[in-house]
Amino acid sequence: MTKYLTDKHDGTATPIHCISHEGLDDWLKTLSPAQARWAKDNKFAAHKAEILKLSGPQGELTAIAIGRGSEQDYADPWYIASLVKNLPHGHYRLEGDTDPCLTAIIWSLAQYQFDRYLTKKNDRNATLVVQNKDILEEATALTRSITLVRDLVNTPTCDMGPSHLSAVMKDMADQYGADFTETVGDDLLVKGYESIHTVGRAAVNQPRLLDMIWGRKDAPKLTLVGKGVCFDTGGLDIKPSSGMRNMKKDMGGAAHTLGLAQVIMERGLDIRLRLLIPAVENNISADAFRPGDIIKTYKGDTVEVDNTDAEGRLVLCDALALASEEDPDLILDFATLTGAARVAMGTDIVPFFTDGDHIAREFAKYAEEQNDPVWRMPLYAPYAPSLKSNCADLNNMGSAPYGGAIMAALFLKHFVKNPKKWVHFDVFAWNMTDQPGRPKGGEAMA
């Protein structure tokens, strides 16, 4: 269980009142005259994240109020995070909370910090008392999942290369009784995964395809595919230094799938889960692949390399073709794939692509309910011909300079057997700035 949550208490937890504009007058009537005067003197108006501390007759802290803003406005569940990170050690309980499980997750994430390399660590421990064991278990599982994603993305490539990703996945398989296999180095060529091998062959830390299977065989089949480019120099089409600085996060898709796999197994969902991660470093050496090279993919089609910095789709295409062989009920791939997705959606909204209209509607509904924004973008078929090459079956970039996120998704779609049961998420996996509960650095999205 996360150290920031508990379902056990002795009745001494400090109450935190979550007050909206609409509920302010009724709440003020519950206070003692002295406390009501204190609220008035401090001009407490229940604005979002506005904080008021209340004391008793002896000056002791008896309660805290935090504003939620107007219920008619955009309901931002992260308002509580601005309070949590500043609370002293102790136990607290929330009054007037509208979503206990979501708030418990945010409570824990508000105290997250990536301190692996810090010699002096800040030991935060404001503990939230939740209503019951069910909320505790669900919130703990999801918090652990999101924390795993953040930690993996934040870890530099010197400690999170392809072999390290393999170790993380193997440990997870051992913990939950899953089957784990990996195909490494030149063995990728033997099994037909030439695209994965080509992108990763220039690195000392050898490329590999990680494969984990869990759950009963006749359960609904869910296959996750995560882009595991542990560092991306851009290859011979090298990135500028500014574009390369944060490329430790280019395995953010793999981190997302590992986090999702963990919560599925921890919660014991009745799913036949398969996780595929092509793990590589796109490095530069005498053996680096070149613009103009032609690669034979696992599906059998050939791809002309127009740009070595469009490597994510090359490693994913082999994994997606492999995933499609089983024709699972659903394939989800996560990838930090294109800058074009950020131009279109910004850094917070995750675009997704699918031919499955029903799946898209369900995702949109849950995204709104969970305050986790995603947005469907089109797999616009008339753009697909620009992926053709004069000397191979496909080109990895396309001939047009526009619609980069769509072109990348159309490239991946070519390797999926049933696109109506496939969803591609083009995630950023990163917070550009520090926000309450969402520090700058790696982030789980969608």
ABEGO torsion letter per residue (X at the ends): XBAABBABBAGABBBBBBBBAAAAAAAAAABBAAAAAAAAAAGBAGBBGBBBBBBBAAGBBABBBBBAEBAABBBBAAAAAAAAAABBBEBBBBBGBABAAAAAAAAAAAABBBAAABABBBBBBBBBBBABAAAAAAAAAAAAAAAAAAAAAABBAAABBAAAAAAAAAAAAAAAGBBBBBBBEAAAAAAGBAAAAAAAAABABBBBBBBBBBEBAABBBBBBBBBBBABBAGEABBBBAAAAAAAAAAAAAAAAAAAAAAAAAAAGBBBBBBBBBBBBBBBBBAABBBBGBBBBBAAGBBBBBABAABAAAAAAAAAAAAAAAAGBABBBBBBBABAAAAAAAEAABBBBBBABAAAAAAAAAAAAAAGBBBBBBBBBAAAAAAABBAABABBAAEABABGAAAAAAAAAAAABABAAABBBBBBAGBBABBBBGBBBEBBBBX
